[in-house]
Amino acid sequence: QMLFEYLREPVPTDLLTSPEAFHYFEVAMLWIGWMPRKYSCPLKVLYWIGSMFIFLWSAIYLPIGIIISCILDIKTIGASELLTVMQLFFNAVGMPFKVFFFRLYLSRFHKAKEILSRMDQRCTTLEERTEVHRWVVRCNLAYLIYQMIYTCYTISTALSSALSGKVPWRIYNPFVDWRQSKSSLWKAVVHEGLLMYFAVVQTLMSDIYPLLYGLILRAHIKLLRLRVERLCRDPEKSDEENLKDLMNCIKDHKLIREFADTIRPAITRTIFVQFLLIGICLGLSLINIILFADIWTALATVAYINGIMVQTFPFCYCCDLLKSDCQLLEMAIFHSNWIDTSRRYKRSLMFFLHNSQKPVAFTAGSIFPISTGVNIQVAKLAFSVVTFVNQMNLAEQLK
């Protein structure tokens, strides 16, 4: 029950706040070594030593171990195994960069949470606070879904390879030769499974945080639109009170833009790395399933493809929805009840309308916009890779 506390139904006396949208994400940050608690000095040193070990083991040793193993086993490795290893290799090379970009802007993560707390202060009605609660639950649920997808890939790949009498990712291990005995095989599988689990968790966290940002941002844009629609609707309010409500909406919009500017640097670099990798990794996966994989490897590869798709598609779709939300906000401002208001109110409304015409948008590497259309174009590279393999008749040569 405690595990799913942050997925609970809204209760008026106990509602979640916007910063709690990152609850499960922060728990993972703590255990993976990204965010220490306020330990005493000796424990803090041990925590950072453990954090450094996890990073070096899963981000540095992993790609190097794959290269060494491929060089040593180049004459014996099968085509399906090689493609499985290459899928992992490209992700293993990209993962340290994605982790680096998030940790480089870790202070902005804390600043973004502080801005969310300020946004929550404007949620004065029970209806607004309940809406925030529902979006916070969606964010926490999204994290758990991602955790399930990534964990299923790790476990399915490890078990399918072990049942086939092979190690799953052929990561070089100088201490255990998996070919010697069945017990050595399982030792190697457990080692690779643990190593991959730490690598997958870090990949998961660098993939999920843009989506969490996007979801909670949508919540506050929606709430601002609803406040705009209520402007000048209360006949009991004076012109000064209506103007004050409008000024508060302008301040809310400024906070939303400040939040977007705070999270933008980390997102633009992370998504750029993901776009670079998704076409290649998806292409290798399709080639493996179509031409080489047995039933167990195919099932594991399908789980891997699911992981690839959730790396970028949900956030790209969220960016499309953010653009739509901004357009709805702009229309709400224009269609608000402003005709009989004072000149000062109208000037302020024009200022608000002008600023709202620039939607909240994100780019990948400051080069191209993050959207579903761009994501589809990048994914099409996978089919180009499959076509290239067929035209060069590489499948027959690898067999």
C-alpha positions, 0 to 999 in steps of 0.5 A: 500500500505504501508503494502505491501511495502516490497513485491514490485517488484524490481526497480533499484533505490529503492532495498531492502537490506538483513537486510530488510528480517526481516521487518515484523518480527521486527514489530511483535517483537516491538508490542509483547514486544521483541524489544523496540524502543529508548523511553524516560526512563518512556516510556521504563519502561512502555514498559518493564512492558507491555512486561513482562505482555504479557509474563506472561499472555500468557506463564505462565498463559496459561498452568497453566490455562489449568491444573486448568480447566481440574482438575475442569471440568474433569467430564464434559469435552468431549473427543474432547474438552479434545484432543483440550485442550491437543494439546494446552497444549503441545504447551503452555509448549514448547512455553516459551522455544522457546521464551527463546532461541530466546531472550537469543540469541537476540544479535546474531540476531542483529549481524546476520543483521550486517553481512548481511549488510557486505555481501550486500557490495559485491553485486556491480552489479544491477543483484546481488542487484536485486537478493537480493531484490527478496529473501528479498521479499520471506522472508517477504512473508513467514512471512505473510503466517505464520501469516495468517496460525496461525491467521486462526487457532486461529479465527477458533477455537474460532468461532467454539467453540463459535458457539457450545456453548462452550469455545474454550480452557477451560482456567481457568478464575476466573472472568467469568463463561461461563456457566451462560449466553450467554454474559458470554460465549462470554466474556470468548471466547474473553478473551481466543481469545486474550490470545491465539492470543498473545501466537500464535504470540510468537509461530509464531515468534519463528517458522519463524525466522529459515526459514528467516535465511535459505532463506537469507543465500541461497541467498548469497550462490547462489550469491557467486556461480555466482561470482565463475563461473565468475572467470578468465573469463574476458581476460582483467584482469591481474593475480593479479586482478584475484587473488584479485577476488578469495580472495574476494570470499574466504572472502565472504565464510568466512562471510557466515560461520560466519553468520551460526555460529552466528545463529546456537545456537538459531536454534539448540535449537528451532528446538529440542523443536519443534521436541519433540512436533510435534509427540505428537501434531499431534497424538492428532490432528489425533485422534480428527479428526478421532474419536471424532470431529464434523465438526466445531472442525474438521475444526479448528483442520485441521487449527491447523495441518497446523500450526504444519506442518509449524513449522518445515517442511519448514525449514527442506526442506530449510536445504536440499536445503542449503546442495545442494547449498553448493555442487553446490558451491563446484562444481563451484569452482572445475570447474572454469577457473583455469588451466592457472592461477598462482601457487599462485592462484591455492594454494588459490583455493585449500584452498577455495575448501577444506573449501567449502567441509564442507557444512553449516548444522544445528542440532537439539539439537546438536543430529541429523541433521535438514533435511526433512527425520528427520522431516518425522521420527519425524512426524511418531510418530503421527501414533504410537500414533493413533495405541496405542489408537486403540490397547488400545481401549481408544476411546470407554472408552473416549466416 
